[in-house]
Amino acid sequence: MVGSGGMWYIIIYSGVNSMFMGEYRHSVDIKGRLIVPAKFREQLSDGFVITRGLDHCLFGYPMAEWQTLEEKLRDLPMTKKDARAFVRFFFSGATEVEIDKQGRINLPTTLLSYANIKKECVIIGVASRIEIWAQEAWDKYYTESAQSFDDIAENIIGFDF
């Protein structure tokens, strides 16, 4: 929403609820609190869901995005072993978080342990979600991926990129 002369206007972005981008380095304190980058706070101000992600990082979804994802996962065939395993793993790690007045969230020890986050971490924007990585894991992943970025781009060119 944008205010002007006592009037408020809601800005609607052509079908995109949230767009996250960028890389931010922060640290987790002894109580498991993490400062959310200022650029992400407005989009996450109504609370969001953090869960286990792929590649041993954490995924964070705004509530609207989480609800969309939840519906898709609910439609997976429960007769398929891999679908059941994925849904269990994904939802069992999920927790709702809210940003406090200092711009922090509290991460459960189970999620910190899963992502091997001890202190230093990297928060990245990935379009519709954020990812939280242990700094060492992100640096390794980034270095390895950067070396093959051209090959990766060539392989996804068929996706109308």
Backbone bond lengths (Angstrom), bond angles and torsions (degrees), N, CA, C in turn:
res aa  C-N    CA-C-N  psi(-1)  N-CA   C-N-CA  omega(-1)  CA-C   N-CA-C  phi
1 M - - - 1.441 - - 1.524 108.56 -
2 V 1.290 114.81 145.80 1.449 121.88 178.64 1.516 108.11 -125.53
3 G 1.338 117.36 133.39 1.460 120.90 -179.98 1.515 110.99 -102.40
4 S 1.320 115.57 146.60 1.453 120.48 178.20 1.514 108.49 -157.79
5 G 1.322 117.22 119.83 1.460 121.16 176.46 1.512 113.98 53.31
6 G 1.334 117.44 40.55 1.457 120.54 179.50 1.515 113.80 81.89
7 M 1.318 118.57 -4.33 1.471 122.37 179.12 1.530 108.45 -104.73
8 W 1.304 115.60 145.18 1.455 120.75 177.20 1.519 109.31 -116.70
9 Y 1.310 115.55 136.90 1.459 121.42 179.14 1.519 108.43 -122.41
10 I 1.301 116.26 138.67 1.453 120.76 174.71 1.518 107.14 -93.77
11 I 1.320 115.05 126.08 1.457 120.18 177.98 1.521 107.94 -94.41
12 I 1.305 116.27 125.86 1.460 121.67 179.30 1.520 107.32 -108.27
13 Y 1.323 115.18 123.07 1.453 121.43 178.45 1.520 107.71 -92.10
14 S 1.270 117.79 121.57 1.467 126.02 -176.98 1.525 115.06 -31.43
15 G 1.331 115.63 73.88 1.453 120.69 173.09 1.514 115.01 79.85
16 V 1.310 119.43 -6.24 1.450 121.15 -177.72 1.523 108.31 -101.92
17 N 1.333 116.65 115.62 1.453 120.47 179.72 1.518 111.55 -72.73
18 S 1.313 117.02 -45.89 1.454 121.72 -176.00 1.515 109.18 -144.86
19 M 1.305 115.01 142.37 1.451 119.35 174.18 1.517 106.84 -132.27
20 F 1.297 114.94 116.22 1.450 120.66 179.45 1.518 109.06 -108.49
21 M 1.318 116.07 133.96 1.459 120.53 175.26 1.515 109.36 -153.33
22 G 1.300 115.22 156.94 1.456 121.02 179.06 1.516 111.97 110.01
23 E 1.333 113.70 170.08 1.466 122.66 -178.71 1.518 107.84 -131.87
24 Y 1.331 116.17 129.58 1.463 121.35 -176.45 1.520 109.45 -134.66
25 R 1.302 116.06 136.23 1.470 120.96 -179.74 1.518 109.31 -106.90
26 H 1.327 114.46 127.12 1.461 121.33 -179.98 1.519 108.29 -141.15
27 S 1.307 116.38 179.11 1.458 119.83 175.67 1.522 109.82 -131.03
28 V 1.319 114.16 153.02 1.458 122.37 177.63 1.522 106.70 -94.76
29 D 1.324 116.53 132.46 1.465 118.33 179.25 1.527 110.38 -83.04
30 I 1.301 115.98 177.73 1.466 122.16 -175.25 1.526 113.22 -60.91
31 K 1.338 117.24 -23.56 1.460 121.61 179.55 1.532 112.37 -91.80
32 G 1.332 117.80 4.86 1.462 121.32 179.03 1.510 114.06 83.10
33 R 1.331 116.77 18.29 1.464 120.18 -179.66 1.525 110.09 -92.28
34 L 1.313 114.19 140.65 1.461 122.09 -177.67 1.517 108.91 -131.77
35 I 1.323 117.03 132.45 1.459 121.14 176.02 1.525 108.78 -75.76
36 V 1.317 116.45 127.65 1.463 122.44 176.48 1.530 106.91 -82.93
37 P 1.324 118.34 130.86 1.469 119.45 178.52 1.525 111.56 -51.98
38 A 1.321 115.82 137.62 1.472 121.36 -178.06 1.526 111.46 -54.14
39 K 1.321 118.01 -36.33 1.472 121.35 -178.68 1.522 112.59 -65.39
40 F 1.338 118.28 -19.26 1.464 121.99 -178.70 1.523 112.77 -99.62
41 R 1.305 117.14 -17.81 1.467 120.57 -170.13 1.521 114.32 -60.27
42 E 1.311 118.45 -42.98 1.464 119.56 -177.63 1.524 110.75 -62.50
43 Q 1.329 116.65 -42.57 1.460 120.42 -178.73 1.533 112.20 -69.00
44 L 1.331 116.17 -20.67 1.455 120.68 -177.31 1.531 112.56 -111.12
45 S 1.312 116.65 8.69 1.463 121.47 -172.30 1.526 114.00 -65.19
46 D 1.322 118.71 -21.66 1.461 121.49 178.90 1.525 111.86 -88.32
47 G 1.317 116.14 11.38 1.451 121.39 -176.03 1.516 110.15 92.91
48 F 1.309 115.06 161.10 1.462 119.72 179.52 1.510 109.34 -157.15
49 V 1.318 115.49 174.66 1.459 121.43 -177.03 1.520 108.79 -113.65
50 I 1.326 114.59 132.23 1.469 121.68 174.45 1.521 106.58 -112.32
51 T 1.328 116.45 137.93 1.455 120.69 177.39 1.523 110.21 -148.10
52 R 1.316 115.23 175.15 1.460 120.12 175.25 1.526 108.30 -64.76
53 G 1.305 114.86 134.18 1.450 119.57 176.76 1.512 110.76 -109.27
54 L 1.288 114.92 -173.26 1.456 120.83 176.67 1.529 108.79 -84.26
55 D 1.309 117.00 161.34 1.466 122.63 179.15 1.530 112.90 61.89
56 H 1.312 117.12 24.83 1.473 124.06 178.71 1.521 113.61 59.18
57 C 1.323 115.75 39.73 1.458 120.35 169.43 1.517 106.71 -117.71
58 L 1.328 116.50 177.82 1.464 121.22 176.99 1.512 108.66 -106.19
59 F 1.321 116.82 141.91 1.457 122.53 175.20 1.522 108.03 -103.90
60 G 1.324 116.85 139.29 1.457 122.45 175.68 1.519 109.53 -125.07
61 Y 1.330 116.18 126.82 1.458 122.15 -176.30 1.519 111.30 -122.04
62 P 1.347 117.60 132.10 1.469 119.14 169.32 1.531 108.22 -58.41
63 M 1.321 117.37 155.23 1.462 121.05 -174.10 1.533 113.02 -55.96
64 A 1.326 117.84 -42.68 1.470 119.88 -179.31 1.528 110.57 -63.51
65 E 1.310 117.03 -41.52 1.467 121.26 179.25 1.530 110.33 -67.17
66 W 1.332 116.36 -39.50 1.458 121.04 178.21 1.525 110.55 -61.52
67 Q 1.320 116.95 -43.53 1.464 120.41 -179.88 1.522 111.37 -62.72
68 T 1.322 117.30 -39.31 1.464 121.28 176.95 1.526 110.39 -63.76
69 L 1.315 115.94 -45.58 1.466 121.00 179.15 1.524 110.89 -64.17
70 E 1.319 116.28 -41.64 1.462 121.52 178.87 1.528 110.97 -58.36
71 E 1.319 116.69 -42.90 1.464 120.44 178.56 1.523 111.38 -62.91
72 K 1.316 116.71 -41.87 1.464 120.18 179.58 1.524 111.18 -65.03
73 L 1.335 116.00 -42.40 1.457 119.37 -179.41 1.528 111.50 -69.19
74 R 1.309 116.45 -32.68 1.460 121.02 178.13 1.532 110.40 -63.72
75 D 1.335 116.77 -27.89 1.465 121.30 -178.44 1.528 113.55 -83.47
76 L 1.335 117.51 -4.86 1.461 119.31 178.02 1.528 109.37 -65.98
77 P 1.329 117.15 145.45 1.470 119.79 -178.50 1.533 111.17 -72.01
78 M 1.307 116.15 116.25 1.463 121.09 -178.86 1.523 112.45 -71.96
79 T 1.328 116.21 -5.69 1.460 119.95 175.43 1.528 110.87 -80.53
80 K 1.321 116.97 -11.25 1.470 121.69 179.11 1.527 109.50 -94.40
81 K 1.300 116.32 124.66 1.462 122.25 -177.10 1.532 111.81 -58.10
82 D 1.327 117.85 -44.51 1.470 121.03 -179.10 1.522 111.63 -64.34
83 A 1.313 117.38 -37.31 1.465 120.88 178.51 1.525 110.10 -64.84
84 R 1.330 117.37 -45.42 1.467 120.67 178.43 1.520 110.72 -61.05
85 A 1.317 116.86 -44.10 1.467 120.97 -178.36 1.522 110.80 -63.68
86 F 1.320 116.69 -44.59 1.466 119.93 -179.08 1.526 111.05 -63.57
87 V 1.323 116.93 -47.07 1.466 121.24 -178.38 1.529 110.09 -62.18
88 R 1.314 117.30 -43.68 1.470 120.41 178.20 1.520 111.16 -59.64
89 F 1.308 115.88 -49.78 1.457 121.29 -177.48 1.527 110.98 -62.27
90 F 1.299 116.33 -44.47 1.465 122.58 -176.13 1.524 111.41 -67.30
91 F 1.333 117.24 -48.88 1.464 120.84 -176.29 1.524 113.33 -77.61
92 S 1.313 117.83 -32.01 1.467 119.05 -178.57 1.521 111.92 -66.59
93 G 1.317 117.08 -24.02 1.458 120.13 178.30 1.517 113.76 -92.82
94 A 1.314 117.18 -5.06 1.472 120.66 -173.65 1.521 112.11 -75.68
95 T 1.320 114.69 140.32 1.459 120.82 176.13 1.524 109.47 -147.85
96 E 1.322 115.70 140.62 1.463 120.44 175.88 1.519 108.56 -80.90
97 V 1.316 116.20 137.46 1.463 121.30 177.35 1.516 109.50 -129.95
98 E 1.319 115.02 153.14 1.460 121.35 176.09 1.511 108.81 -127.59
99 I 1.301 115.63 146.56 1.459 121.72 179.26 1.528 108.40 -82.12
100 D 1.344 116.77 127.94 1.461 119.83 179.54 1.536 110.59 -83.19
101 K 1.317 116.86 -178.07 1.474 121.46 -176.06 1.524 113.30 -65.06
102 Q 1.321 116.76 -20.55 1.467 120.72 177.18 1.533 112.12 -92.25
103 G 1.342 117.28 4.82 1.464 121.14 178.11 1.516 113.51 82.21
104 R 1.340 117.20 22.66 1.462 121.27 -176.08 1.528 111.49 -110.90
105 I 1.320 113.89 157.55 1.462 121.41 168.89 1.516 107.23 -121.58
106 N 1.317 115.87 160.33 1.450 121.14 177.63 1.522 108.24 -108.30
107 L 1.326 116.35 119.26 1.462 121.23 -178.61 1.525 110.04 -97.07
108 P 1.331 117.58 129.93 1.462 120.57 178.21 1.528 111.18 -63.67
109 T 1.323 115.86 149.12 1.462 120.19 -179.17 1.525 112.12 -61.57
110 T 1.343 117.41 -30.81 1.470 119.40 179.18 1.529 111.17 -62.91
111 L 1.334 116.76 -39.29 1.468 119.65 179.47 1.526 111.10 -74.53
112 L 1.328 116.65 -39.53 1.471 119.56 176.71 1.519 110.35 -60.30
113 S 1.322 116.01 -41.70 1.456 121.07 179.05 1.528 111.21 -64.67
114 Y 1.338 116.78 -45.90 1.466 121.11 179.31 1.530 111.29 -55.50
115 A 1.333 116.38 -44.60 1.466 121.19 -177.29 1.531 112.26 -87.30
116 N 1.334 116.66 1.14 1.460 122.54 -179.81 1.537 111.98 57.17
117 I 1.327 115.65 36.57 1.464 120.81 179.12 1.522 107.90 -89.73
118 K 1.322 115.00 116.68 1.463 120.57 178.56 1.528 109.89 -100.92
119 K 1.312 117.47 -48.65 1.460 121.29 179.01 1.528 111.18 -146.43
120 E 1.324 117.09 -67.80 1.462 121.48 -176.41 1.518 110.62 -78.51
121 C 1.332 114.94 133.86 1.462 118.62 178.98 1.524 110.06 -144.20
122 V 1.316 114.52 169.28 1.456 122.82 179.44 1.525 107.07 -125.61
123 I 1.325 115.34 131.25 1.460 121.62 176.75 1.521 106.40 -110.77
124 I 1.326 115.96 123.79 1.464 119.37 -179.31 1.524 109.74 -121.60
125 G 1.316 114.51 150.65 1.457 120.67 173.97 1.507 109.13 -94.09
126 V 1.323 116.21 130.98 1.467 121.61 -179.09 1.527 107.65 -130.95
127 A 1.322 115.49 71.92 1.469 122.92 178.41 1.524 111.84 61.21
128 S 1.332 118.10 -95.05 1.463 121.55 -173.28 1.525 113.67 -94.57
129 R 1.324 118.17 0.92 1.467 121.04 -179.76 1.522 109.84 -144.06
130 I 1.325 114.29 168.15 1.454 119.48 169.57 1.519 107.42 -109.71
131 E 1.311 116.43 157.46 1.455 121.70 173.45 1.521 107.82 -126.36
132 I 1.320 115.46 142.36 1.456 121.72 177.78 1.525 106.88 -119.77
133 W 1.319 115.13 121.46 1.460 122.68 -175.69 1.527 110.47 -119.98
134 A 1.324 116.50 147.73 1.461 120.23 165.02 1.533 104.97 -62.83
135 Q 1.320 117.24 137.81 1.467 120.06 -174.73 1.525 112.26 -56.53
136 E 1.326 117.69 -43.58 1.467 120.74 -179.13 1.525 111.06 -63.31
137 A 1.329 116.51 -40.97 1.472 120.87 -179.97 1.523 110.80 -65.50
138 W 1.355 116.66 -43.05 1.464 119.72 179.12 1.523 110.63 -64.55
139 D 1.320 117.17 -45.30 1.468 120.01 -178.99 1.523 111.06 -59.80
140 K 1.331 117.07 -41.40 1.472 120.92 177.78 1.528 110.35 -66.04
141 Y 1.334 116.61 -48.43 1.461 120.59 179.89 1.526 110.61 -59.35
142 Y 1.317 116.74 -46.11 1.458 121.61 -178.99 1.525 111.06 -60.41
143 T 1.317 117.21 -46.82 1.463 121.30 -179.41 1.522 111.25 -60.76
144 E 1.330 115.94 -46.13 1.466 119.76 -179.80 1.527 111.38 -66.00
145 S 1.325 117.55 -41.19 1.466 121.19 -178.61 1.522 111.55 -71.90
146 A 1.324 117.02 -36.62 1.466 120.25 -179.62 1.517 111.00 -62.45
147 Q 1.318 116.63 -34.76 1.461 120.36 -179.83 1.522 112.11 -66.99
148 S 1.325 117.04 -26.37 1.463 120.06 -178.38 1.530 112.24 -115.25
149 F 1.331 117.64 18.29 1.467 121.72 -176.82 1.525 112.06 -56.53
150 D 1.314 117.94 -43.91 1.467 121.07 179.48 1.526 111.46 -62.27
151 D 1.331 117.10 -41.43 1.468 120.80 178.30 1.524 110.83 -65.97
152 I 1.335 116.25 -41.68 1.467 120.37 178.61 1.525 109.66 -61.47
153 A 1.329 116.66 -46.08 1.467 120.87 179.54 1.526 110.82 -59.47
154 E 1.314 116.73 -42.09 1.461 120.64 179.60 1.530 111.38 -63.24
155 N 1.328 116.94 -37.55 1.467 121.21 -178.97 1.525 112.88 -71.50
156 I 1.327 118.33 -27.05 1.470 119.26 -179.04 1.504 112.89 -98.66
157 I 1.315 118.15 2.76 1.461 121.37 -177.19 1.526 111.47 -57.48
158 G 1.318 117.59 -26.90 1.468 121.56 178.94 1.526 113.05 -68.56
159 F 1.332 117.78 -9.88 1.462 121.48 179.86 1.507 111.89 -89.20
160 D 1.329 117.85 22.16 1.470 123.75 178.48 1.525 111.28 59.23
161 F 1.323 114.65 44.51 1.468 122.43 -178.06 1.507 109.82 -88.02
